[in-house]
Amino acid sequence: MENPTNCKATIDPAKHVNYAYGMVLGVDDFTQEFAYLSGRDQWMMRDVLGYGTVNGLKVTIDPGNVVHVTSGTAVNQQGQMIHINRDQCADLNIWLKDEKNKKELEKRLGSPPASDVTLYVVLRYRECLTDERPVPGEPCRDEKDLMAPSRVTDDFRLELSFDAPRQCEEQAVRAFIKGLGSYVVISDASGCITTLDELGTFAKWVQSFNHDDLPLQFCPPDFGTGSPPTSLLIHPDVACAYLRAAFRVWVTELRRKVRPNFLADWCGCSGKPGIEGKTDPEERVLLAELQVTVDSGKISGESRVYEENRPYLLTLRMIQEQMLCGHQHPGSDVTGDKGPDGNPGPDGNKGPDGNPGPDGNKGPDGNPGPDGNKGPDGNPGPDGNKGPDGNPGPDGSKGPDGNPGPDGNKGPDGNPGPDGNKGPDGNPGPDGNKGPDGNPGPDGNKGPDGNPGPDGNKGPDGNPGPDGNKGPDGNPGPDGNKGPDGSQGPVGNKGPAGDPFIVAAGCFDHFGKESNLFPYFSYNKLQVTQLSDPRLYHLTFAEYKPLRQFVVKGNALTSVDSKIPAVFEVVLPVDAALRKVLKANAIKDGTGIVIKVALVNGEPNQQGFMVEISAFGEFSG
């Protein structure tokens, strides 16, 4: 078993908690877990993406010498995201009146005082503790220990400074790319490098770039101090390999010299810290430099803003679009920067494309003699003269006269038009649809057969037996007043043992209303309410219970001349949309049955409907 490490017990961004059953966790453990997750985010940001302004944060100075900074986001060199949620401003004269700033200004101006001063607008990350909550503790504790902050809020600090932030890596990136652009030329001119034999020498040559732009007080003194190299000509066929070598030198050797070692205290599994000392990282992000003139402790004249040294980050989407399309000029497939590269003769092969007069600006590319080859392109001109020769074509038009013959064959296709008149004969088809409507009639006859079922249940109430005789007369509607007798429903639970019986029925108009006019009626207090959706109707009756088992039969009413058939449907009581409709109509859920009566095209039925409801017992679950 390996010995535990002796690394100092501090918050380490390279450690996270190893959870195990029975382990007791405290504040330190949760703090360490957060440090790991947050630390990896910052690590990825600073090492993979970079740092600088991401969006917004524009700096301006108005005539009153007030500095304005718009809202926006930036990333500092430690990889921390910093956000300003609203525009900020600062009065330079008020800032200079501060005693500390006044002494620093006098120190820098000296005697006699100079008048030009450079100030820097910088942004840094900070956090603050918020949302105090009561916390348990020991008896007799101080009152201030009764509460503790429960949250840590990301915040920012916007400052004016006499000193610029250290941004050696930003300077080094600019110098390195400038060196590649200045000393490496992709060309197939005489004397260019055409093989990979010199890759090793080239890598050492890249390290010797003389980066004059780097302030040595900010960067290692051994970075970029070699003699300026002479320009190299590299053939396009091997350019990729040499450029990869240049960037490999930057990644493996040069970059590590110009950025702080954020993980120097990391112990790793060996328990020993890194061998390189940790450098104090720069926390500030440069937004702008201000050139101001100070006279008697106040700003005078016009102040200027310079943002040339501000680091910033482009999104990957922006870089992608630039790589794909950003190099093209309007109306041309050649970038302006590649104009000098036009010396290679092979580019002259594009001379034929230069036929358009406006492209004559590419004269330098036209040096190749092959431009004379455009003569053959002129040969098609005579082909165009043959166009008039095509006039004799009308003589051949007689051939097409024969073609109309097939067109005549289509005439017979037109004859079926009269057959279409027989379409009205097809109207009886809808009459056939009414046949199914007739089928419910027999179902209605069975209703009386079902009546004996209820009569059996009401056996104990033998007196109501005469009411059963009224079933055939259809007059039982008035007998519905005996609904109170129906309260003996519990006795009706024995129904499952008997035959199903009809508990409600009726015929209603399209508004859900019944009247004394034929054919509308209501049996056993069946009441219908039309909902806000005119196709939906809510049915209630004396025998209704939410857990009772019902079968609903019904048909839409229609007429002989109706051309569009209708449908009668029962809506599931568990339909979520139905519950919303009931709520909108102020109807309590579980108080009745909902049906939908509509034409097949979805329009509401205008004739009405008839319905029959049979009971079969109750659900046990």
Disulfide bonds with the S-S distance in Angstrom:
Cys7-Cys267 1.52
Cys168-Cys219 1.77
